[in-house]
Amino acid sequence: RATPTIMINCTPETVSTDYDESDRLYFEELSLERVLDIYEVEGATGCIVSFGGQIPNNLVMPLHKNGVKILGTAPESIDLAEDRQKHSAMLDSLGIDQPAWSELKTFEEADAFAATVGYPVLVRPSYVLSGAAMNVVRTAGELRGFLEMAADVSDDHPVVITKFIEGAEEIDVDAVADGGRLLAYAIAEHVEQGGVHSGDATLVLPARDMSKEVFGRIKEIAGKIAERLSITGPFNMQILHSPDGSLKVIETNVRASRSLPFSAKVLDVDFTRLATLAGLGLKPADALKVCDEQQSLPYVGVKVPQFSFKRLPGADPLLGVEMKSTGEVACFHHDKWGAYLRGLQSTYMAMPVTGSLVWLSLPPAALAAGDKLRKAVTAAKTLLRVGYVLAAGPEDVATLKAQGVEEVSELAHKMTNGERDTSDYVKALKAREVKMVMELHNGLDNDHYVARRAAIDFAVPLVTNVEQAVLMSAALEKYGTQEGVVPRGAFREGDPPEVETYAEFMDMAK
């Protein structure tokens, strides 16, 4: 039996291509008063909150208290996941590992906790979208300001401080459950290590590089949390795979994430249909067989973020725990390197041809016990093998040569009186001599900020994450610049003549 549906959406652009999917569509703000008005005037019999992002989750308890029937996961369970303190206590009760944590009461207690577990720590407010006011804190001097910022955006809910684990791999889980029983799940790896918001991260699905043992442990964790919260509908989890091999849960969102459509496309499993049928009490059959075998798929999907820094004068393009991307692209290939190149070029990143000049700024040797520097050197050596020309500042040139990278020229980034146009590096950008910038130091000082921002202002491709640099250099070595899409519809010699549609690619994969 067909059930009439009503959608409330405050952003017309998000439904511009499929506005007729629902029986009635309201372009209204997602506020308690407006939702209650529409619920009453339409004579609605239930409300699905799990596909509207963070705002509906923030409204779920007030709606419930005002007599709205919430379909799917119970409001109390959603609150248990959203409230940082309650969520952490739940994980402890289930015996599921997590980074060391403490609920904020006073600055002095927070400072003592940070001193005990050691910096860096992560300040995490509750009930917020896109990591708002979430910050990695590396010194006691930064702590007070970040705590005040977090309290301002989440004054009705606790702020939790957790130990930030450097060098950890981050894992995304999208799943659907019915009464706490898993129906479907997707396990994707982040290219970037922990510390980059999942919305800004590059996701690889299936996680071919993950061991079967770790894959099985993640599925077990997802099943335990789904059962404990009695989840009916979609949910998303972020998990850290620490250097010591442990799996630590960062958070659970009892709602559809922005990566759910990507997961559904890659696995060819309709997560949304399963979640909707479960929420309506129609007991759909699970898709666990397909999900259990996802690592054996003959193709890989890579989700690449898209940014709008060019339209935001002065914005720092450095990635962190607070989301900055404004869109995303997903591409398929038989391996992650080809899919990544396709994804990058779909965001209009102009891949430099071999022989082009790439400017490097290296990570500090002390960061993550030198692991970041080793990765940057690996990327540099790969780029040289591919045929690119490398340049760097004098200190980085010395470091590279000490690591066996001899073919690198000096191009200093030194400003006089803070004027960026006095930098030789910036002059080279303006003259279109530098075709790609890898600013991997990630310093917050003005010199490193200007190095990043100048690349954006002069429309030069910019990479600020060392794991991205390693993947990109390896992809260029494997495929060159030919594995991509036709840039802006203008065919040039060497471009692939066509790009398969999703349906065509899935047919070929079968």
Secondary structure, DSSP 4 states (H G I P E B T S, - for coil): -----EEE-S-GGGGTTSTTSSSEEE-----HHHHHHHHHHTT-S-B--TTS-HHHHHHHHHHHHTT--B-SS-HHHHHHHHSHHHHHHHHHHHT-----EEE-S-HHHHHHHHHHH-S-EEEE-SS-STTTT-EEE-SHHHHHHHHHHHHHHTTTS--EEEE--TTPEEEEEEEEEETTEEEEEEEEEEEEETTS-TTTSPEEES-TTS-HHHHHHHHHHHHHHHHHHT--EEEEEEEEE-TTS-EEEEEEESS--TTHHHHHHHHT--HHHHHHHHHTT--PPP-HHHHHTGGG-SSEEEEEEE--GGGSTT------SS----EEEEEEESSHHHHHHHHHHHTT--PPPTT-EEEEEPPPTTGGGGHHHHHHHHHHHHHHHHT-EEEE-HHHHHHHHHTT---EEE-----BTTBGGG-HHHHHHHTT-EEEEEE-S---SHHHHHHHHHHHHTT--EE--HHHHHHHHHHHHHHTT-SS--GGG---TTS-S----HHHHHHHH-
